[in-house]
């Protein structure tokens, strides 16, 4: 699993343990681009609840 960000200016509602928002420009920054297995559900939840769809989850082999 890999989490990536898109250029977006909103991270309201994102689970804080997965992503943050830069103060200078509001861009969402994924804190752990390749989260450990025990964090996959939390990362998927963060992607699902992000109102700007700034977090994307990709399954990796």
N, C-alpha and C positions, 0 to 999 in steps of 0.2 A: 504494500500500500504506500502511496505517496500522496502528500497533500501539497497543492500549489496555490498560489494566489493570482488573482487577476488585478489589473490596475483598477482600483475602485476607491471611492472616497468615503465609504461607510463600513463600519464593522459593528454597528449597534446590534446587540443580541448574540454576538458570537461568544462561544464558550471561551472564557478568558485563559484557560489553560492550554488552548490550542493556537490562538492567534492574538495579535495585538494590533494596535493602530498607531502609526507614526504620528507624532504631534506636528511635525513640520509640514506634512502634506496630506495626512489622512489616509495614506496607503496602508492596506491590511498586510501584515507580515506574519507568515506562518512560523510558529516558534520551533516546530519539529517537522521538517519536510518529509522525513520517513519515520513516522512514529512507531514505537514498539507495539507488538501484537496486543498487549493489554490496554493500549490507548486507541485502538481502531474504532471501537464503538463511540467513544467520546469525539474523535475526529470526524466521523460520519455525522454525528449529531451537530457539531459546529457547522459543517457544510450545509446541512439541511435547514438550520435556523437562521443562517446569515441572510438578512433581508436584501443585501446587495449582491448575493451570490458570488461573493469575492473569494470563497474557498471552494476548491474543486478537489475531489478525491479520485485517485486513479489506482486501480489494482495493478500491482506489479508482480512479475513472476518471482 
